Amino acid sequence: MWRVAVGKGLIMRSIWKGAISFGLVTIPVKLYSATEERDVSFHQVHREDGGRIRYKRVCQIDGEEVPYSDIAKGYELSSGEVVVLTDEDFADLPLTTSRSIDVLEFVPLDQVDPIYFAKSYYLEPDAAGAKPYVLLREALENSGRVALVKVALRSRESLATLRVRDGVFVLEMMLWPDEIRTPDFAFLDEDIDVRQQELKMAESLIESLSGDFEPEQYADNYREALQALIDAEVEGREVVILTDDDFADLPLSTSRSIDVLEFVPLEQVDPIYFAKSYYLEPDAAGTKPYVLLREALEKSGRVALVKVALRQRESLATLRVREGVFVLEMMLWPDEVREAEFGFLDDDIDVRPQELQMAESLIDTLSGDFQPEQYSDNYREALQSLIEAKVEGREVVQPEQPASDSGTVVDLMAALRASVEAARQGRAGSGSADDSATPARTSTSAAKRGAGKKAAAKSTKKTVAKSAKPAAKKTATKKTAAKKTVTKRANARKSA
């Protein structure tokens, strides 16, 4: 069951303050998210009364809720051991670009593969930084290039491009080169014959569907239908509760299908639209038409603008060729790209020709080709080194396994012995009350021995155990929880 709140609007707020470092020039800026997903927002609720479903942070070992102040970050090794990292550990790691957008070089935008792009932000200058901001903006537009920069946001160091869009700097966050997967698909090694007549026909089809990139002519039909459903049920209420049946009636016309709308020049597609990238591999029967479309699309110099539904969301996307494989670049809808309405755009800021010439000269000096592999994520490397140092010093923890859902028996041999004895007595059809009690006593004593071993193991781990009595309590709690789980599962099987 889902509940949706209606009538809520989003306000554009600054989420970070820093500075663009351009040579010896520092430009103070504020950062804003340039995009927003317009999906209707839902909460999980109890079907019976509409109450919100809440989640608790629970330790899998003792089953107790853990306050946020007691939560640390743990890196699990292949052995199952965990390296625990504290706030002090993270404080010592280098984030050299913190609060600074460091310009590395200036590169042609068409050399930056769209697969690198992640999230887009607008940069607004502080009052004192308006003139150098405009100066860099004018010089960058004249150069026809974009700035390749390094920046740290939310404890993550990233490459990014800095470019101009509608008079405003857009910071396009990027993935690192080692975060781009290599599509090792078997069909790439196959020799697939495409006849010239077939290729010519495919090229003709692409030509007939070619046009300019005008995304505003397309709409998110699924979201519109969902909003219409909500509007019809609101009737003055603040919340609406929807069932699975309501969602089943909504149109996802492109489900399981990538529908080609038209073919457009890639350079007309603003990178601000790009979201997530996927590779497409053909099935065995689809290899030849896949290769045929790939060859024709590459020859056309265009990309396919498509509509596709993934995870209950209908999206625009581009379909293009990269290293012999189709890449599906998911896109935002036009109304999910925010307008950059900043006050400085209306100011008349005077930039002298000498200043502009000097800025252009600096850009020319730092210009080059896009070669991202020469840059590395220093923060991630330092974090990995810290983890390795802790492993070498054996600063690791071997967590106890959580309570099993298989029942309260802890000694397998005792359980088997008791089962065999019970089966023999059942076959014999006779036996004294004392004899029938023997298996129970055996199982009970074995369980006690198993519980004693666990308690002893806990007391030796001083970093985990608190005292003998709480450990005994937790063991009892685990047994009770395990019993309840078994009972629930048994009832579920019966009802099924």
Secondary structure, 3 states (H helix, E strand, C coil): CEEEECCCCCCCCCCEEEEEEECCEEEEEEEEECECCCCCCEEEECCCCCCECCCCCECCCCCCECCHHHCCEEEECCCCCEEEECHHHHHCCCCCCECEEEEEEEECHHHCCHHHEEEEEEEEECHHHHHHHHHHHHHHHHHCCEEEEEEEECCEEEEEEEEEECCEEEEEEECCHHHCCCCCCHHHHCCCCCCHHHHHHHHHHHHHCECCCCHHHCCCHHHHHHHHHHHHHHCCCCEEEECHHHHHCCCCCCECCCEEEEEEEHHHCCHHHEEEEEEECCCHHHHHHHHHHHHHHHHHCEEEEEEEEECCEEEEEEEEEECCEEEEEEECCHHHECCCCCHHHHCCCCCCHHHHHHHHHHHHHCECCCCHHHCCCHHHHHHHHHHHHHHHCCCCECCCCCCCCCCCCCCHHHHHHHHHHHHHHHHHCCCCHHHHHHHHHHHHHHHHHHHHHHHHHHHHCCCCCCCHHHHHHHHHHHHHHHHHHHHHHHHHHHHC
